């Protein structure tokens, strides 16, 4: 066997041009596959950075009673945690944002405060110091400086009906006078109770806290004091893959109950879903399967093209060495040894080509990312950085090894079948009888050149078939990649599609006349080309099993059925919008339009998929 290996190496050296061409083919194929993996790695890393920037690096947020914090602080699975606690709201004179009239005062752990981004000053050290957000000035038009002292009457929000409002949006209605409604003036339908006057010194200004909800009626300001009874604890686990399992255990220890049996979702838990998804963690197995299959399909398509290129190289090599294989066979070489010779050749060129291909991929993708960052500096929140995610490199390398083995398999099998007589005659590639060379009349239309080409194809069917297969695969690859690109762009468009309007606003009031007055004021604004007025009407229907399909009833629990499906939502449109909608759906009569299908997300069997359910 050692002699055969030495002869193989000698053959590669003697045929340097073909060997170099084969290695270049492997380098390009490897670079293409690994490059795809590096692009996935880079985009994944960039997405993770954006999620952390906008949502935080925690894995889950858990609402915890202050006296039960030990369940998290002493949990071995927890890497670190931080918390904040809402001390209350204070109305602040001068805030111009009608939807956000409060300063929301919070206390937080040292870890939470250190994650805030200081614009000016320092963090608070005691209960008499406070830091305020910069958008209090840019959004609320209140100018406060480091060193100023403020007095806040902090309390709990309560509606006129006596309901504690917590962190829900601000509760008010517009003031209207003589059919003129001022959207900058409003009637409060809530107030503060249990207020306490506190004096603070502003020691710092921060960027907007990323955990501040855009619908929250207050601007987050932080101090250091004893927290309230409920803490919002942001937990990061040692192993992100165990997020759902560990969170479920903590939730049960805290005495929380899930609405669904064996579910990991609790009302008091809020998972950082985007970060978990980009980190390869999902409670729904079919989501991860879909992502994996996309990568595998792309690499499979690329592999097919690479197999054709590399196969042709090995096939030529075997053809050149046929006489040599016949001599080996005549002196006792077995079929297994002849196969091994071809695979050894594949190993030699592979061991050289794959590492060089990986280096080429890093170099090529690195240059591409530099160009993108230079030409499109504002396209991403963070500059694209070349990142290696092991899984996305290992998979392409495995595909490349398999590609080389498949490319060498057929030539190896062909080499093992070479007999001494065939090797001497070298005529096994061309087997044709004279009667088969008769030229069809249709070929004669192409002249002498057509006849020569046809006869050449007939006398060497193997090369002809390889050419046909190559053309076929090329067309399949073109169509496949075009379809993937088309559906990818369509999905991206659907995901990022802007609504078919430029502006929308909602109003809620018991006074229909005041709403009509505001609408009339808005419609008088110059430049309005098209508008729709949608008025929702709700009522609770009586349950009647005869009205609903068995599919509908089987997908809803009795409680959900009564709470969701029996609440009928009727939307009324203004005449012009109704006529436009009729035209869009091809309706000619003035009749009520029933949406008889429900799009429901199904979470059963650890999967998530959208299903369509017929109502009746």
N, C-alpha and C positions, 0 to 999 in steps of 0.2 A: 504493500500500500504506500509505503514511503517513497518508493521509486516512482509510482504513478503521480504522487503529489509533486515530486521534484520535476517531473516531465511537464506537469501542468503549469508550474511556475515558469519553467523555461519557455513554454509555448506563449505565455502571456508576455514575456520579455521580448520574444522574437517578433510578436505582432503588437508592437507598441501602439500604433495608431488605433487599431480596433480596441485594444485594452483601455486606452485613454478615452475613447468615445464612449465605451461602456461605463467607465467610472464617472464621466461627465453626466451621462444620463441618470445615474444613481444619485449623483450630487444634486442635480436639478430637481429630481423627483422628491428626494428627502427634504430639500430646501422648501419646496412647495408645501409638502405635508406639515413639516414642523412650523413653517411660516403661518399656516392656518391656525395651528395650536397657539403660537405666540400672539397672534392677533386676538384670539379668544381670551388669552390670559391678560393681555393689556387692557382690552375693553372691560373685562370683569373687574380688574383692579381699579380702573377709572370709575366704574359704576359703584364699587364699594366705597371709594373715597367720597363720591357725591352723596351717597346715602348717609355716611357718617357726618358729613358736613351739614346736611339738611335735617337729619333725624337723630343723630347721636350714634355712639359706638356700643350702646347697651344691647342686650339680647331680648330683654323683656322688662316692662314696667309693671310693678305689682303694688297695689294699694294695701298698705299694712298699718294696723293699729300700732301706735307708738310703743306700747308695752309688749308687742310681739316681734319687735325688730330682731331679737336674738335668733328667731327661726331662719333668718337670712344671714346675719353676721357670723353665726357659728356653723353654717352649712358648709361641709367640705367641698361641695361641687362648685361653690361660688368663688370666682377669681377676685372680683371686687364689686363694690356697689356704691351708690351715692343716692342721696335723697333730697327732696324739697318738700316744704309744708306750707300750705296757704294760711296766712294769718288773717286775711280779710281784705276788703275793698274800701277805698276812700275816694269820695268825689273830690275832684280837684278843679277849682275855678280856673277858667282860661282854656281848657281843652276844647278844641273846635270840632273834633271828630264825634259826631252825634252817636255813633255806634260804639264808641269806646271812651266813656266819660270818666272812668276810674283809674286810679293807680292801685295796682294789686300788689300788696306787700307779702313777700314770702321770706321764710328762713330756709337755709339749706346747709347741707354738710360741707365740710372743707373741700372734699373732692368735687362736689358739684360746683362750688364757687370758683375753684381753680380752672374748671373747664370753660367758664364764661370768658368771652373775649373783651378785655379791657381796651377802651379807646383812650381813656384819660384817667389819671388818678390811681387809686389802689382799691383793694378789696376791703370790706368792712371787718372790723375786729371785735365789735361789741354791739349791744342792742340799741345804742344811740347813734350808730352810723348806718348809712344806707347807700346803695349804688342804684342809679337809675339808667334806663335804656335810652340810647340816642334817638330812637324813633319817637320818643315822647315829644321831641322838638320837631322832627321832620314830618311826623304824621299828626301829632296832636297840637303842634304849634305852641308849645310851652317851652320857654327858654329858661333852663336852670343850669347853674355852673357848679363846678367842684368848689366846696367851701361854703355854699349857701346852706341855710337852715330852713327846713319846711315843717309845717305842722299838719298832721294827717289824722282825720277822724275815721278810724278803721272799724268796720263792722261787717255783719253778714247781710247779704242781699235777700230780700223777701218781696214777693209780689203783693199786689193789692188784695189778692185772694188769700193771703197768708201762707203761701207756699215758698219754702226756701229754694232759691234759684241756683245756688252753687256757682258753677262756671259756665252756665248757659248764656247765650247771646243777650244783649241788652233788650229790655222789655219796654216799649214805648209806642206811641202813635203820634202822627203829625198834627200840628196845629193849623186849622183852616179858619179864615175870616173873610166873609163876603166873597165866597167862591174862590179865594186865593189861598193856596196852601203853601206854607214855607217849610221846605224840606230840611232847613237848618234849625228849625224850632220844633220841639216835640213836647208832648205831655208824658211825664213819667208815669209808668204803671208799676213801678217798684220803688223800694226805699231801703235804707240801711237800718238794722237794729243792733242792739248790744254794742253800740259804738264806744270807742275808747280813744281819747285824744293822746297822740304821741308826737314827740318832737325828735326830728332826725337831722343829722348833719350829712350832707352829700359829700362822700369821699371819693367817688369814682363814677365814670360813665362807661357803659358797656354796649356792645352790639346787641341786637335783639336776641333774646334767649330762644334757641331753636325749639324748645318745648312749649313756647307760648303759642297757643292756638290762635289762628287769624280771626276766629269768631269770638274769642274771649273779650269781654267788655272792659278789661283793664290792661294797663301796661305793666309788665313784670318788673318789680323793683325788689332788691334783696337786702336783708339785714342778717344779723347773727343773734338769735334769741332762742328761747325754749319753743320747740315746735308744737303745733296743734296736735289733736288726738290722731289724725290720719296723715300718714306719710305716703308720698309717691316715691317708691324706691326703684331705681334703675339698676338692674342686675346684669352683670357680665359673668358668664360661666367659664370654667377652665376649658371645657370642651364644648364648642358651639353645637356639635352634633347631638348633644344630650339636652338641648334647650327645652324641648317640649316635655321630655320625661321628667327632668328636674323641676320644671315649673309646676307640673301636675302634682308632684310630691309635696312641694312647698304649699301649693294652694290647698291641698287636703289637710296639711298640718295646721294651716291657718283657719280651717273650718269652713272654707268656701265650697259651694256646691255648683256643679256644672249643669247647664240646662239639658245637656244630652249625656246619656250614659257612655262612659269610657272616653268622653271627649277631653281634649287638652285645653279647650277654650272655656274661660271663666269670665264673668262680668268684670271682675276686679283685676284682670290681667290684660295687658296690651303688648303684643309681640311686635318687635321691630322686623316686620315681615320682609321688607325689601332687603335688609342686610342679611337675614337668614337665607333668603332665596339666592342671592348672589354668592353666598358662601356654600351653596350646595346643600342647604338644609331645608326640608319642607315636610310638613305633616302629610302631604299628599304625594304618594309615590309616583303617580302618573305624570306629575309636572316634571320631576327629575328625569323620568324615562323619556319624555318628549325632547328635553334638551339634549340628552345623550344620543338619541336617535338622529337628531339633526346633524350633530358632529359626525356620527358614524356614516350617515348617507353621503355627506360631502366628501369625507375621506375615501369612501368606497368608489365614488365617481372618479375621483382623482387617481385612485389606485388602478382602475381599469385602463386609463390612458397610460399610466406608467408601466403597467404590465406589457402592453403592446410594444413600447419603446425598448424595454429591457429584454423582452422575449426575442425580438428580432436579432439583437446582438448575440445572445446565447445560441440561437438557431444557426447564425452564420458561423460562429465558432465551432459548433459541432460539425457543420458541413465541411469546414476546412480541415478538421481533425479526423474525418471519417476513415481515411487510410490508416491513420495512427491507431484508431480504435480497433480496426480489423487486425492489425499486427498484435495488439494487446490480447485480443480474443484468441488469436492463433497460438499464442504462447501460454494460454491458460487463464487469462483474466476472466473473472466471473461477471455476470450482469450487474451484480451489486457493486462490484469494484468500479465498473465503467460508469454507473450512475454516480458513485461517490466522486469520481473524477470531475464530473460536471458541477456537482454541488460544491466541491472544494474550490473550483474556479469562481463560483458565485460567492463563496465565503470570502475569498481573497479580495475581489472587487468591492464586495459589500463592506468589509472591514475598513477599506480605504475610503469608499464613497460616502457612507453614512455619517461618520464624524465630520468630514469636510462639508457635507450637506447641512448638518446642524449648525456649524460655524457660519456657513453662507446664509442660512435662515436668519440667524441673529444679526449678521451684518446688513442683510437686505431689509429686514423689518425695522432695524434701528434707523437706517437711512430714510425709509418711508415715513416713520414717525417724526423724525426731525423735519422733514419737508412739510408734513401736515401741520406741525406746531408752528412752523415759520409762515406758511401761507394762510392758515386758518387759526390764528391765535385765540379767537373768541368763540370757536366752535364748541369747546368743552370747558367746563368749570375749572378743570385741572389740566395742565399740559399732559399729553400722552407720554407715559414712561414705559420703557421695555421691561416687562415683568414676566418671570417664569413661574407658571403654575404647574407643578410636576405632572398632574394628570393629563393636562393638555399637551405635554411633550412626550410622555410615555406612550400614549395612544398612537400618535402619528409614527413614532419609531417602530412600534409593534406592527403597524400597518405596512411600513416600509419593508421590514424583514419578511413579512408574509408575501408581499409583492415580489420580492427577489426570489423567494422559494418557489412561488407559482410560476414565475417567468423561467426558472431553470428546470422545472419539473418535466415539461414536455420534451425539451431537447435532451434531458438526461435519460428519459425513457427511450427516445429515439436512438441515443448512443448505445444503450444496453442491448439493442436488437441488431446491431451491426454485425454481420458475419464476415469472415475473411474474404470470401468470394465477392460479396457485395462491395467491400471496401476496395478490392482490386479493380472491379469493373466500373464502380462509381456511376451506375446508371439507374439506381433505384428511384431517383428523384423524377426521372422522366420515363414514364411507362405509357405508351400510347400506340394504338394500331393505326395503320395508314387510312383505313376507312373512316376513322374518327376525325381525320383532318379535312374532310370535305367541308367546303365553306358554304354556309347558308346564303341564299340570295340576298337577304336583307343586309348582310355584312358587305356584300360586293358593292353596295351603294356608296361605301366609304373609300372605294378604290383599293389600290395595292397596299397602301398603308394599313387599311382596315383588315385586309386578309392576313397580312403578316402579324398584326397585333392579335387577331383571333387565334391563329395557329400557335402563336407563342403561349397564349393563355391555356390552350388545350394541352400542349406538351408539358407544361409545368404547372399543374393544378395547385400544388401546395402554395407557391408564391401568389397565385391568383386568388386563392381563398384568403390568405393573410391580408392581401390588399383590400378585398371586399369587406372582411371583418373590421379592418382598420377604419375604412370609410363609414361602416355601419356604427361602430363605437363612437366615432367623431360626431356623427349626427345625433346619436343618443345623448352624448355628453352636452352638446350644444343645446338641445331641447331641454334636458334636465336642468342644467344651470340657468337657462332662461326662465324656466318655470319656477325654480327656487328663488331667483331674483325677483320675478314678478310677484309671487306670493309674499316674499319678504317685504318688498316695497309697499304692497297693498296692506299688509298687517301693520307696518309702521305708519302708513297714512291713516288707517282706521284708528290706531292708538293715539296719534298726535293730531288727528283731524280737528280743525277749528270748527266751532258751531257756525250755523248759517245765519248768524246775526252778530252785530258788532257790540251790542250792549243789551243787558237785561236787568230788570230790578223787580223785587218782590215787595208787596205791601200787604199788611194785615191790620184790619181795623173793624170794629163793630159798626162804624159809621160809613155806609156805602157811599153817601153823598161826598164825603171828604176824599175818598179814593177816586171817584169820578172826576172831581175837581182837579186832583193832581194829574190824572191821565190827560185831561184836556189841556193843562198847562204844558205838559211834555210834548203833546202832539203839535203844539204851535211853534215848536223850535224849528228853525230853518234847516233844511238838509235831510229831513227824514224821508226816505224813499219808500220804505215798506215797514209795516209793523203788525204785530199780532197781540191781541189782548186775551189772555187765558184766565178764566175764572173757575176755580175748582169748587165742586159741590160734593159733599160726602154724606152718605147715609148707611145705616146698618141694616142689611137685609135679613129676612127670616130664613132659617135653615130648611132646605128641602132637598133631600137626597136625590129626587128625581131630576133635578136641574143639572147635576154635576156628573162628570165622567168618572169611571172607576180609576182611571189613571191619575186624575187630579186628587181624588180622596186618598189614594195609596201613597202619595208623595207628601202629604201633610198630616201632622198629628191633629188630634181633635181640638187641642188648644189653639194651634196655629190656624187651623181651618176656621174657627170661630173669630179669631182676632184679626186675621189677614184677609181671607177670601170673602167673608160676609160684609166687610167694609168696602162698599162700592164707591169708586172714585169717578165722578163725572166731570169732564172738562168742557166748558163752553167757550166758543171762539166768537170773535166779532165777525160780522157778515163777510167782509172781504177775505179774512184769513180762512174762513170756512169754505168759501168758493174756491180759493186757491188750493186747498187741501183736497177737495173733491176732484178737481182737475188732475192733481198729482196722482191720485189712486184710481182714476178712471171712473168715478161715480157720477151719474147723471141726475139722480133723484135727491130731493132734500129729505134725508132720513138720518136717524141717529147712527153713528158709526161705532160698531162694537169691536173691541180688540179681544178676540176669542182665544188667544194663545198667551200663556204665561212663560217667560224665559226664567227658569229657576236654576240656581247653582246647586248641584247635587254633591254632598260631601260624604257619601257613604263609602264603605270599604277602603278607607284611607286614600281616596282619590277625589279629585275635584273636576267636574265637568258640567257644562251647561246643557240642560235638557229643555225641550219644548213640550209644554203640557196643554192639551186642549181642554178648555173650561167646560163646555157643554156640547 
